[in-house]
Amino acid sequence: MKLEFKGACREVGRSAVLIDDRIMMDYGLKPGEVTQYPVNGARPEAVLVSHAHLDHSGAVPNLMDITPDVFMTPLTFDLSSMLARDTLRIAERNREIAAYDSTDLSRFVENTHRIDTGVEFHTHGYNAQFYDAGHIPGAAAIRLEDKSGKSVYYTGDINTIDTRLVSGATDFPDVDALIIESTYFGNDHPPRKEIEKAFIDSLMDTLNVGGNVIVPAFAIGRTQEILMLLDAHGIKAYVDGLGVSAYKIMIKHPDTLRNPTHLRKAFANAIMVYGPKRDKIPLESTVIVTTAGMLSGGPVLYYLKKLYRDPKSKILLTGYQVEGTNGRMALDNRVIENDGVIQQLEIKVEQYDFSAHCGDRELKTIVRDFCDRGTEQVFTMHGEDTEGFAEWVRSETGVNAHAPQLGDHFTI
């Protein structure tokens, strides 16, 4: 079995792994000042998608000229279709050249097979199965096996810790090779309850002095979790952006959610905002949960135009901020680019680790478990220190480990 790494190598974003020039696992993009895509092109016969976040699914419609078979869980299909339509809509509105068009989207819908986790399926000479990844609703890790019996397990983004929204991953198969994400290698997450308390305390301190709180949140996963947290503390919030549409899709798949009843309640108690209604929000002791999670677009920029000079107010970032995004610039330099204008932030900026990824401790536990059960090679990707992770694997387990560079090939 030949592996070629086309993205997410010693970086976060544009995940893509090609198997035997035939099967692609994920095909995403990397956000930033200039959007980046997987390298060296590809002509796969099938594409298996781990989950709907754009860094894993966002470039799949660009492959539709070769009409590959596409496989993903039913909820991932609904969510990735929503994001693909939104991406195309934004490109058309901004008069930009999109990576795909409406015909590609139609082919994407026609060519996608929806497969539940735990169900074995066959594609172009390979046996495959999706495993619950615990990252966001619908997220799956992928096991692939060729005709000779060689097998690989690709984690995509994975989390073994329960969140308010989803339960952590618990089921791992025996395989010859493990391809594992490395986002938080070297960094343990604080206990979730501690993060939640610090977040709520900071938010309440701001509201009590008449400030406003902007919570930029990923549309899929983070928006829903934050609203559940706010609702659990009796805090009413405005919610704006694509996270509302994502909620309406998720709630149709209650079996993917840890507590669908609470999720329904949280959105019922929130105030949903659309377009022109933004002007009517009273910006005094107000909480606004809105996309985008990295301040890279969406309604959050509208609110920041009004509040970026207000030192009483806060931006509470709730997720990873990729280098080159507004979110990373806000953290590092207290500036953002908003509609072509550089804004020096007087509003306070704080970051809270509501990660839906394994931390260092959990990543190492997964690797040890696979290696103890006979895994012979480990590949570390999707992180800023994949080399360090591979070195740890070699020194601690004795198993051969690699941190691929873009375009690298390996055989298992």
Secondary structure, DSSP 8 states (H G I E B T S, - for coil): -EEEEEE-SSSSS--EEEETTTEEE----B-SSS-B--SS----SEEE---SSHHHHTTGGGGGGG--EEEE-HHHHHHHHHHHHHHHHHHHHTT---SS-HHHHHHHHHHEEE--TT-EEEETTEEEEEEE-SSSTT-EEEEEE-TTS-EEEE-SS---S--SSS---------SEEEEE-TTTT-----HHHHHHHHHHHHHHHHHTT--EEEE--TTTHHHHHHHHHHHTT---EEESHHHHHHHHHTT-GGG-S-HHHHHHHHHHSEEE-GGGGGGS--SS-EEEES-TTSSSSTHHHHHHHHTT-TT-EEEE-S---TTSHHHHHHHHSEEEETTEEEE--SEEEE----SS--HHHHHHHHHHHHHTT--EEEEESSS-HHHHHHHHHHHH--EEE---TT-EEE-
